[in-house]
Amino acid sequence: MNYTNSFGKFDVYGQAKWDYEYRDSYGINTTVYSQNASWYSHIGYNKRYYLDLALVGSGTSLLAPGHKWAFSPTVSAAWVLSEEKMLN
């Protein structure tokens, strides 16, 4: 699912995603389940300043009980100096 829009000087993009996988290789204890859920957003202001946020949750049946899920947050920021008036 994607979302894109502009509000005055703001540009906004968002994405949500969910994956599910089931594998069964014939044999004993070979069934694997895995799931991933993620959310990503990108916010820009005046074509100069940007902020990205991402949240990812991943799980698999391969890991030990109590450790089957992991959560990974990510944040980044950018400043486009070439768009600043003082440098033009």
N, C-alpha and C positions, 0 to 999 in steps of 0.2 A: 504494500500500500504506500503510495507516494503523495506528497502534498507540496505544492509550490505556489507562492504568492508574493506580491510586493505591496507594501504599505508606506507610501511616501518615500522616504529615504531608506527604508528597511526592505531587505530581500530575505525571504524565509523559505527554507526547504526542509522537509521532514520525510522520514521513511521508517516504516515498521515492517518487520519480517519475522516469520516463524518457519522453522524447518523441522521435519520429523523423519527419522530413518529407522528402518527395521531390516536387519540382515539375519539370515539363518543359514549357516553352512552346516550341512548335515553332519551330525556327530553329537557328542555329549558336551554340554555347556558352551555351545557355539553361537547362541542367539544374542544379538547385540541390538540394543535400543539406544538411540541418541536423539536429543532435541536441542535446538538453539532458538532463542528468542532475542531479537535485537531492535534497538531504537536508535536512530541517528538524526541529528538536527544540525542545520547550518544556518547561521544568522549573519547577515552582512549589513553594515550601516554605511551609507554614502559611498559605496564602492571603495572604501578605504580600510574599514575595520571589520574583522571577521571573528566569529566564535563558533566552534564546532563542539558538539556534545554527543557522546555515544554511550549506550548502556547495552551490554551483552550478557546474557545468561546461557550457559551451556551445561548440558547434563548427558551422562552416558552410563549404561549399565556395566561397563568395563571396570569402573573404579570401585574402590572399597566402600562398604556401607558408611554413611556419614560424610563421604567425600565425593558423592556422585554429581554434585552441582558446583559450578564456579560462576562468579559474577565479576565482570570486567568493566569498570567505568573508565571513560577516556574524555579528556578535555584538551582543546588546543585553541590558541588565539593567534591572529595574524594582523599585521599592520602593513599596508601597502604604501611604502614611502614615496614611490614614484607618483602617487596621486595627491601628495601634499602640495599646497600652493607655494610653500617656502622653497621647494626644490625645483619648481618649474620656471 
